[in-house]
């Protein structure tokens, strides 16, 4: 019997798939990345707290050392002497990943090709695509989730330039809470690149997407309230991130699931980029060593904490702003940010737990839904 066409077929060349492929450069494994997009565009930005090295550090567009959360009271401002809140433009990420892949003749990125079906036959997988059948020893599926989560983060944002200097370029506005336009917790997120240049985004933590019309009107109102003078829209981004404990698409036996459909998003916040990198590190190390990778990112205790927190948000969304304010006001410096970025260190977890008012969480823990 002839050998498979490739050692690994990576289904999906988005953030998760390209992050994995970048780590497999020079591994001497034959790899095919199958991506339906004909070309990559600057369609989003990923932001996160930098806690570890990864192959995309030179793609950082801007970084900040302070961030705020605000409800009805004074804003809570947090700073860090060594953690950086960073943003990476998708265009830079895609270009960097393609440059790395081009260095290895064993890796092929197939754009404009869709994987339609995968079947196991004897000792290999047969991946049916628009371009024909590909056989592979290992299949790693990084495609977006096929189902909607029970609770998620939904957003619409515009990167704009303004006539007037209306932004503080030194501080990220993580959450400016607003009266609810969804059935969940609503806030505005501002990522400032300069005094006259920022990404302004309206966001909901909610059980369902309120819809683009509601978001577009809300975003118009928020930008107008800045009194910016004329504005130029550079790009628009929209999305939905799962906020559900244990969220993952069911995969066929033997297929490795990664990315948002494989539980990469932080259940309690939706942060995903740094966790995609952690997952890619683990999967790459395992397949290079010939082991079956463990893609799980969270312990049972972390799942329990996230489940209780999400239950409070889902059942009492009006309490959400006060809970987030308490969290950012009371958590020790850096520990909350590390926790949100994927830290499982016991002290980080305990610090987060101790920063929240106990009563609503004790009720949620005692009476889970």
Buried (B, 14 or more C-beta within 10 A) or exposed (E): EEEBBBBBBBBBBBBBBBBBBBBBBEBEBBBBBBBBBEEBEBBBBBBBBBBEEBBBEEBBBBBBBEBBBBBEEEBBEBEBEEBBBBBBBBBBBBBBBBEBBEEBEBBBBBBEBBBEEBEEEEEBBBBBBEEEEBBBBBBBBBBBBEEEBBBBBBBBBBBBBBEEEBBBBEBBBBBBBBEBBBEBBBBBBBBBBEBBBBBBBBBBBBBBBBEEEBBBEBBEEBBEEBEBEEBEEEBBBBBBBBBBBEBBBEBEEEBBBBBBBBBBBBBBBBBBBBBBBBBBBBBBEBBEEEEEBEBEBBEEEBBBBBBBBBBBBBEBBEBBBBBBBBBBBBBEEBBBBBBBBBBEEEEBBEBBBEBBBEEBBEBBBEEEE
